[in-house]
Every structure is written in C-alpha cells, then in structure tokens.
Amino acid sequence: MVVASHRRPAQRLWDSLFAEGLRLMRERLTVYCIFAAGCAFAAWVAAPRVDFYDVLAAHPGALVRTPPVSVVLALALAALFFILPSALRRIDPSFRMTPLRTVVAIVTLASVGAITELGYALAVLPGIAAAVLLSQALVGALLRTRDGARAREIPGVFVGSLRGSVAMTQGHVASTLGVLVASLGIILVPFALALLVLAIAGAAVPPSLVLTAPLLFLTFVYFECVRYALIVRWYRRLAGR
C-alpha cells in the first residue's frame, strides 16, 4: 500500500503532463497541420528517389540526411518557435514571440550550446555541470525580454539569464539533472521509434512515406509540447512562482 501511495502522485504528474502537451499542441494545431502537409509533400516528391534499403545498409545514421527526414527535422525546428511561446504563456499569459525574442532565443541556445560543448571537450563532468546550471537560461532570457525592448538590451538580458539560471539551479543540481534526463527521454524515445517505423515502412513500401513523414513530424510536436510542459513547470518551481 505504501508503494502504491507513492506511485499515484507520480502517475498523476505524468498524466497531467501528457494532457498539458495535448493542450499546447491544440493551440497551434492549424500551423502544425500545415507543416505536416509540407512533410507529406516532400515525402511524395522524394519517395521514388530514396532507397531506404541502401541507406540503412550503408550507414543508418545517413537516414536523417534523406530528403523526407531532413524536411521533417527542418520543420520541427521551425515548430519550436510556436511550441515555446505556448508553453511560456503558462508562466506569463501575455507572452508572445516577437522578432527580438526570436533573436534572443537563437543567441541563448547557441551560446549555451557552445559553453556546454566546451565543457564536454574539457571533460564530461564539466559539460554536464554546464548543461544543468544553464538549463534555465532560455526560458529566463525570453521572460526577461520585455515587450518593446530594443536590440541594445539583448546583452544585458543574456547575461542576466545566465546568472539567473546558475542562481536558480546551483542548489538543485541533482533534481535539475533528473528533469533534464526525463525531458530528453520524453522526446528522444518516441521520436526514435517513429523514425524507425518510417525507415522500415519506407524500405518495404516507399509510398508509405507520404503517411509516415507527417506522422513523424506530429510525433515530434506532441512530445516536444509535453517536454516543454515539464520544463516550464520546473522553471516555475525553481523561480518560486
């Protein structure tokens, strides 16, 4: 009975995250369906010229460079700029993605990625530490960028978001690392399974790519919505909101 009592809150947490992911996806469902149609069109054009048997036999990693999958990945990247604002409105209901905030997001992602990669190059543990301590920088930078802000404010916002992320996470390193691992699992496991289905179906029946490519994209969108639901909840908890 004690074990069951511990499992129920965890089960409710995951259930609420998956439900929240669905709500986030529905906010921009028309956009995602248009993107999915683009994936289907790209697959229809490329299907006659792509031999998945040869790709998988030569180098399975080359799968991501095939036209159908590369289009899915490109549109998935574009979808992030719709998913992220939807998730951040759970903290700030008036939040909207402006051109300046888009620049802030790109600069923050690139900078945090570079710092983390430098840490991994020096040794694995510094890379992990950097990833944890700076994990809240993107959300913090976007929330710090006020409506009507000017470009000259970006450096201050960027530095403030890095400092804020370190301050928020330095006392919660282990738990934040757990959240990061869980968030990566949320997106990587289902996306990898959907990609495997696409590869197998594409090798056996190439026209099936017209169906599996948009499904791969929508799989990414849904589970990325779930992932950001978790990320935003953890940021709000660390920030004490």
C-alpha positions in Angstrom: 0.0 0.0 0.0 2.9 2.4 0.7 4.4 1.7 -2.7 1.1 2.3 -4.4 0.6 5.6 -2.5 4.0 6.8 -3.8 3.1 5.8 -7.3 -0.2 7.7 -7.5 1.2 11.2 -7.3 3.9 10.3 -9.9 1.2 8.8 -12.2 -0.9 12.0 -11.8 2.1 14.1 -12.7 2.8 12.2 -15.9 -0.9 12.1 -16.8 -1.2 15.9 -16.3 2.0 16.5 -18.4 0.6 14.4 -21.3 -2.7 16.2 -21.1 -0.9 19.6 -20.9 1.1 18.6 -24.0 -2.1 18.0 -25.9 -3.5 21.4 -24.9 -0.3 23.1 -26.0 -0.4 21.3 -29.3 -4.0 22.3 -29.9 -3.2 26.0 -29.5 -1.3 26.0 -32.9 -2.8 22.8 -34.4 -3.5 24.6 -37.8 0.1 25.6 -38.1 1.4 22.1 -37.3 -1.0 20.5 -39.8 0.3 22.8 -42.5 3.8 21.8 -41.6 2.8 18.1 -41.6 1.3 18.6 -45.1 4.7 20.0 -46.2 6.3 16.9 -44.8 3.9 14.7 -46.8 4.5 16.7 -50.0 8.3 16.4 -49.6 8.0 12.7 -49.0 5.8 12.3 -52.1 8.4 14.1 -54.2 11.4 12.2 -52.7 9.9 8.7 -52.3 10.7 7.5 -55.8 14.4 8.6 -55.5 15.1 7.3 -52.0 16.1 3.7 -51.4 16.0 3.1 -47.6 17.4 -0.4 -48.0 20.6 1.1 -49.4 20.7 3.9 -46.8 20.2 1.6 -43.9 22.7 -0.9 -45.2 25.4 1.7 -45.9 25.1 3.9 -42.8 21.9 4.0 -40.7 22.9 7.5 -39.4 22.5 8.8 -43.0 18.8 8.3 -42.6 18.5 11.8 -41.1 20.0 13.3 -44.3 17.5 11.8 -46.7 15.1 14.4 -48.1 11.9 13.2 -46.3 13.6 13.1 -42.9 15.6 16.3 -43.4 12.4 18.2 -44.2 10.8 16.8 -41.1 13.7 18.0 -39.0 13.8 21.4 -40.6 10.0 22.0 -40.0 10.4 20.5 -36.4 13.0 23.2 -35.7 10.5 25.9 -37.0 7.8 24.4 -34.9 9.8 25.1 -31.7 9.1 28.8 -32.2 5.4 28.0 -31.9 5.7 25.4 -29.1 7.9 27.6 -26.8 5.5 30.6 -26.7 2.6 28.4 -25.9 4.5 26.8 -23.0 5.7 30.2 -21.7 2.2 31.5 -21.5 1.7 29.1 -18.6 4.0 31.5 -16.7 3.2 34.8 -18.4 -0.3 34.7 -20.1 0.6 37.8 -22.1 3.8 36.3 -23.6 4.2 36.5 -27.3 7.1 35.6 -29.6 8.4 38.8 -31.1 11.3 39.1 -33.7 13.6 40.3 -30.9 12.7 37.4 -28.7 13.4 35.1 -31.6 16.9 36.6 -31.8 17.3 36.3 -28.1 16.2 32.6 -28.2 18.7 31.8 -31.0 21.6 33.7 -29.3 20.9 32.0 -26.0 20.6 28.5 -27.5 23.8 28.9 -29.5 25.7 30.4 -26.5 24.6 27.8 -24.0 25.3 25.0 -26.6 28.8 26.4 -27.2 29.5 26.6 -23.4 28.2 23.1 -22.8 30.2 21.7 -25.7 33.3 23.4 -24.4 32.7 21.7 -21.1 32.3 18.3 -22.8 35.5 18.9 -24.7 37.4 19.6 -21.4 35.8 16.6 -19.7 32.4 15.0 -19.4 31.5 16.3 -15.9 32.1 20.0 -16.7 29.8 19.6 -19.7 27.1 18.0 -17.6 27.5 20.7 -14.9 27.3 23.5 -17.5 24.2 21.9 -19.1 22.5 21.7 -15.7 23.5 25.2 -14.4 22.5 26.9 -17.7 19.4 24.8 -18.3 17.0 27.6 -17.3 18.7 30.3 -19.3 16.5 30.1 -22.4 13.2 30.4 -20.5 14.7 33.1 -18.3 16.0 35.1 -21.3 12.7 35.1 -23.1 10.7 36.1 -20.0 13.3 38.9 -19.2 12.9 40.4 -22.7 10.1 42.9 -22.3 7.7 43.9 -25.0 9.0 46.8 -27.0 12.6 46.1 -25.9 15.4 47.3 -28.2 18.4 45.4 -29.6 20.9 47.1 -27.3 19.1 45.5 -24.3 20.0 41.9 -25.5 23.5 41.7 -23.9 22.0 42.6 -20.5 19.2 40.2 -20.9 21.5 37.4 -22.0 24.0 37.9 -19.1 21.1 38.2 -16.6 19.6 35.0 -17.9 22.8 33.1 -17.5 23.4 34.4 -14.0 19.7 33.7 -13.1 19.9 30.2 -14.3 23.0 29.4 -12.3 21.5 31.0 -9.2 18.3 29.0 -9.6 19.9 25.6 -10.2 23.1 25.6 -8.1 21.1 24.3 -5.0 19.1 21.8 -7.1 21.7 20.2 -9.3 20.7 16.6 -8.9 17.0 17.2 -9.3 17.5 19.5 -12.3 19.7 16.9 -13.9 16.9 14.4 -13.4 14.4 16.7 -15.0 16.8 17.2 -18.0 17.2 13.5 -18.4 13.5 12.9 -18.2 12.8 15.7 -20.7 15.3 14.3 -23.2 13.7 10.9 -22.8 10.3 12.3 -23.4 11.3 13.5 -26.9 14.0 11.1 -28.0 12.4 7.7 -27.3 9.1 8.3 -29.2 10.8 10.2 -32.0 13.4 7.4 -32.4 10.6 4.8 -32.5 8.6 6.8 -35.1 11.8 7.3 -37.2 12.4 3.5 -37.1 8.8 2.9 -38.3 9.3 5.4 -41.1 12.6 3.7 -42.2 11.1 0.2 -42.1 7.9 1.2 -43.9 9.8 3.3 -46.4 12.1 0.4 -47.2 9.2 -2.0 -47.7 6.7 0.3 -49.3 8.2 3.7 -50.4 4.8 5.4 -51.0 4.1 4.9 -47.2 6.5 7.9 -46.6 3.6 10.2 -47.5 1.9 9.0 -44.3 4.8 8.2 -42.0 6.7 11.5 -42.6 3.9 13.8 -41.3 3.3 11.3 -38.5 7.0 11.6 -37.6 6.6 15.4 -37.5 3.4 15.3 -35.4 5.0 12.9 -33.0 7.9 15.3 -32.5 5.5 18.2 -32.0 3.3 16.4 -29.4 6.2 15.1 -27.3 8.1 18.4 -27.6 4.9 20.0 -26.2 5.0 17.5 -23.3 8.7 18.2 -22.8 8.2 21.9 -22.6 5.3 21.5 -20.2 7.8 19.8 -17.9 10.5 22.4 -18.4 8.2 25.3 -17.7 6.8 23.6 -14.6 10.3 23.1 -13.3 11.4 26.7 -14.1 8.3 28.0 -12.2 9.2 25.8 -9.2 12.8 26.9 -9.2 11.7 30.6 -9.5 9.2 30.2 -6.7 6.3 31.3 -8.9 
